[in-house]
Amino acid sequence: MDLLKKINNNWIKKFSYPLIISGPCSAENEKQILKISNKLNKSYVEIFRSGIWKPRTKPGMFEGVGENGLKWMVKAREKNNILLATEVANKHHIKLALKYKIDVLWIGARSTCNPFTMQEIADNLKNYNNIVLVKNPLNLDIELWIGSIERLIKNNIKNIGLIHRGFSIYKSYKYRNEPCWLEVLKLKKKYPNIPIICDPSHIAGNTERIYEISEKAINFGYDGLMIETHNNPKKALSDSNQQITPENLTKILNKILLKKKINKQYINDLNMYRTNIKEIDENIIHLLHNRFITSKNIGKIKNKYNIEILQKEIMLKIKENYKKMCNVLNLDEHLIQQIFDEIHKKSIEIQIK
């Protein structure tokens, strides 16, 4: 039996559409938490989010304020009559989140990557009745995402949703994390019963693309958005480049909802695939840019050591490798050869210069 088909979306029906979750990347101090929660437009924002424990790439960076942040969030809830959400990554986090009655827990991308971590979280949330949102894993591994959700279902956790925060791929030039819309929309199409929230802040990695990504997600029929807001983004202790002010959040949401009448059934297959092609083409162009820079560096080395530009034996080996790849991938060998002949021609020009 497909466990994911057992998930129901009753919990999200209690919220307005689209569900908006917003707040700072990290809790920094009580004044900051109260100021942001006071400024959020409650006609849009129904859940106030904040990171309490921040998994960072290197030790010594700001890694969150811990339990004190939960106390500040509770004050914000009491003052603004708003639900609270935070990330949990281990049984200690869960214990404290339950102690302060945090309404919504989310599981971060790093945790989703690790089956041991996911099992620990699932075991410690057994029979949990509140909302649990699962972010996609760092890499484009939909099965790993599904496996994480299955661990929760097996522990009788019913109110589950997904957060699409983008994927780490080879040098995405446009986004912090490539959205890979097509793969996520395939999952959404297969499991329309599972609510899915888009996280434009982590996909964009900057404030300039928040609107564009948010609008696209709503047009694709996502159930909501999680957008990071800060009262003074430039001075934020984490992810300062991708946080917007509460006032700008209101402007973005006004623009999206006024520009287009929202239709939850709007998933146009053609637009879905066009979006995917656009992403792929942009990355091809970026990879070509890197390839030609590499050709330039090779040309410098050949010039320095007086090596012939055209290495015929190497070229034959390269072409043979392309031929094998075409056979494996069922690609038109003639077409691929034409494309790479042009690329090689340009590379040789660059090396000669």
N, C-alpha and C positions, 0 to 999 in steps of 0.2 A: 504493500500500500504506500502511496505517495504521501508522506507525512505533511508536506507543506499545504496540501489541499484541505487539511483539517483546520487550518487557521481561519478565523472569521475576522471580519472588519467592523464588528459592532462597536468597538471602542472609539474608532475615529468618527463614527456617525454622530457622536455626542458633541463634536466640535464644528465650528463654521468651516466652510470650504472656500479657499484652501486653508489648512491648518498652518499657522505661522508660529515658529519657535524662534526666539531671539534673545540675545544677551551677549555678554562679553566672552571672548575666548577663555579668559581666566579671571577668577575672582582675585582682586588685588588688595582691596581694603573695604571696610564697611561702607564708607562714604561713596565709593565708586559703585558698589552694588546697588545701593539705595537710589543713587542719582540716575543710573541707567534704567532701573526698573520703573522709576517714577515717570521718566520721559517717554517710555515706549507707548505707542498708541494702542490702547487696550481694545479698540474696536477691531484691530487686526491681530495683535499678539495675544495668544491665549496661554502660552507656556514660556516661562522665563528660564533660559539656559545659562549655565556657567561652568567652566572647568574648575575643579577643585584640586585634582591631581593631574599634573601635566607630564606625560612621557616625552622626554626630550632626547635628541640625538646624542648629546654629550652631557656628562655630569658637570655640575657647577653652574648650569644655566638655571633660570627660574623654573622651578618644578612644581609650582602651586603652593597654596597656603594651608591645605589640609582641612582639618575639622572646623577651624574658625570660619572658613568660607561657607560651610553649611549653616552655621549660626546666622551669618549675615543674610543668606538666602531665605531663611525662615522669616526673618524680619521683613524682607521684601514681600514675601507672600502675605504676611499679616497686614501689611500696609496697603498693598495693591490688589488683594484678592485674586492672585494669579497662581497658576500651577508652576511647579519647579522641575527642572531636568538637569541631570549631571551625568558625567561618564564614570563608569566603574570598571576596574580591571583586575580585581582580586577580591578575596573574601573579606579582607579588612575594609576595603572601600564599601562593599555591600553592607557590612555590619553597620557602618556609620550612616550610610544613606538611609537604611531602614530605621535607624535610631531617630533621625530627624524627619522621617516620613516624606522623603523626596518622592514626588508623584510619578516621575518618568525617569527611567534609567536608560542610558545608551551605552553600547559596547563599541569601542573605537576600532579603527582599521588595524592597528597593530595587534590587538587582542583577537580579532577575527582570524588573523593569519595563523594563530597558534592553537591547535586542537586541545592541548593540555590546559591552556588558559581558559578556553571556551568551556571545557568540561568542568573546571573549577567554578566558573561563574554559574553555569547551569545547575550544578549540584547545590550551590549556596543560595540559589533563587528558587529552589524546588517549591512548586505550588504557589508561586508568587502571582498575585492577582492584578497588580498594576501594570503599566505599559513598559515594555522593553523594546528598544529600537536597536537594530544591528547595522553598523556601517559596513560597507563592502570592504574586502581585504585590500591591502596595498596594491597587489598585482592583479591583473585581469584573470581571476580564477573563480568563475561563477560556482563551480562545484564546491569549492572551499566555503564560499558564502552560504550555499545551501546546507552544507554539513553543519555549519555553526548554528543555523536556525533549527535543524533537526535535533541537535543536542538540547536546545531549550524546550522543544515540543515534548521530547521524551521525559522531561522533568516537570511535565504538566504546567508549563507556562503558556498561557493562552493568548494574552493581549500583545501580539508581536507585530512590529513594523520594520521596514527597511529604511536605511539612509544611504542615498547614492552620493558619495563624496569624491568620485573620480578615482582613477588608477594611475600608478606610476608606470610610465612606459619610457622607451628610449628617447630622452631629450625632447620632450614636448615643448615646442617653442612658444606656444600660445597660452597654455594653461599650467597651473601648478600641478594639477592632476588631470590627465586626459579624461573627458567625460565618457567616451566610448558608448554613446547613447544607444546604438543598435543592440549591443549585448544586454544592456539593462532593460531595454524595452522588450526584448525577446522574453526575458524573465518575467516582466510585468504582464506580458500577454499570456504567458503560460499559467501564471498565478494571479489572476485579477482580484482574488480574494485577499491578497496581502497588501496593506497600505504601504505606499512608498513616498518618502520625503526626499527632496533634493537639497543638497548642501552646496549652494553656489559659492560660498566663501572659500571652501577648501578646493573646489574645482578651479576657481579663478586664481586664487592666490594674490589677487589685487582687487581694488575697489572698482576699477574701470569696467570689468566684465560681469559684475554682480547682476545688473539689470538684464543683460543679454541672456545669461544662463537661466535666471529666474523665469523670464518670459517663455523661454523654450521649454522649460520643465512644465510650466502650467499648460502650455499648448499641447504637450505630450500627455496630459492627463494625470500628472503626478498629484498626490493627495495633499501636499504641503511643501513648505520651504523651511529650512533652518539657516538663518542668516546671522552672522556675528555682528554685534553692535557694541560701541564703546563711546563713552562721553568725551574722550579725548584720544582718538585712535593713534595719533602720532606718538603718544607717550605710553601706549599699551606695552605691557611687559612680555607679551607673546603675540605673534602673528599681527603685528601692527599694520602691515601692508594690506590686509584683507578685511579689516573691520571698518564699518561705516557708523555714522552717528544715528541715533534713533530718529532724528528729523529726516535724514536722507532715506532711511528705511521706509518711512511713511510716503515720501515722494515716489520711490520706486514702486511700492505696492499700489498707490493711487494710479500711477501711469499704466501699470500692467492691467489692472482690473477695469479701468475706464476704456483702455484701448481695445479690449476684446472681451466680448461676453464669454465667460468661462463655460466650457462644455466638457464635462468629465469623460465623455465618450470620444473626445477628439484624440485619436491616434491614427494619423494618416500614414499608411505603409510607405507611400511614395516619398513623403517628406522625411520619414525615418531613415530610409536608405540614402536619400540625397544628403542628409546631414552626415551620415557615416562616410560617404564618398568625399565630402568636403574636408572632413577631419583627416582622412587618409591622404588626400592630395596635398594638404598643407604640410603634413609630416614628410611626404616624399620630397617636396621642395626644400624643406629644412635639411633633410638628409643629403640632398644633392649639394647644397651649400657647404656642408661639412666635408663632403667627398672632394669637392674642388679645392678646398683649403688644404686637404691632405695631399692632393696631387701637386699643389704648389710646393709643399714641403719636400715631397719626393724629388721634384725637379731641382730643388736647391742641393739636395744630397748628390744627385747624379752629376750636376754641374761641378760640384766641389771635387768629386773623385773621378771626373771625366768618364762617366759611364754612358753608354748608348741610351738614348731616350726610349726607343722601341725595343723591347725584349721579346722576341718572337716566341721563344720556347715557353716563357711564362704566360704569354697571351693565349697560346694553344691550350695550356693547362686550365687557365681561367675559363675559356670557352667550353671546354669539356665538362667542367664543374657546373656551368650554367645549364648545359644540356641535360645532365643528370637531374638537376633540380627541377627542370621543366617536366621531365618524365614523371618524377615523384608527385609533383603538384598538378599534373595534367594541364600544363600551360602550353600555349602556342610557341614552339621553339623559335620559329622564324620571327615572330613579333618581338620576343625577348632579345633575340640577337640584334635586331634592328635598333632597339632602344639602347642596348649596351654598346653597339658600334658608335652611335652618336655620342654617348657619354665618354667612351674611350677617346674618340676623336677630339673632344673638347679638352679632356685631361692631357692629351699629348700637346695640344696648343698651349695650355697653361704651363706645362713642364718646359717647353721650348723657350717661352718667354722668360 
